[in-house]
Amino acid sequence: MLLATAQAHDLPAIAALVNAAYRGPSAQKGWTSETHMLDGQRTDVETLRADLAAKPGSTILILRETTTAPPLACVWLEPLRGDVWMIGMVTVDPERQDSGLGRKLLDAAESHARAHGGKTSKMTVIEGRDTLIAWYGRRGYQPTGESEPFPYGDARFGEPKLEGLKFLVLKKTL
């Protein structure tokens, strides 16, 4: 498995991978599906491109089998302030979940953050995603007691099926 920094030409495949893993029929094959909470897309090429341009130092790491193969997994990394890094959009192809790729990807993301001065990683997970929160907990991420509102009305993040969605903040010392 090869780890690489995503390039502009990878963004369509990344958007397709993320949407397949979180939303839609193929998402139900894996355990990271949000289909019971949200419809619509999880991301798109334009959003990825705009976020990378607007957030200096941000990157997307990808795992793939060969240098020309499509990504099987990806993760968003963003320096926040000081030595805190946001880790998000942790994605593994639904057909490859439970194969260790997620753990490998998260380890790579944390190593990247540490190599760039990171001492703390932060992430947000939709409240109610108990299996996912437990998975992150086994990797050292702990709830901070903080939450962030879900962006209702912003179709870039999907169409909520439930009221009261919010993101729980998790942190880990790197």
Summary of the structure (lengths in Angstrom):
residues: 174
radius of gyration: 15.1
end to end distance: 23.7
largest distance: 42.4
contacts: 519
relative contact order: 0.18
helix: 34%
strand: 30%
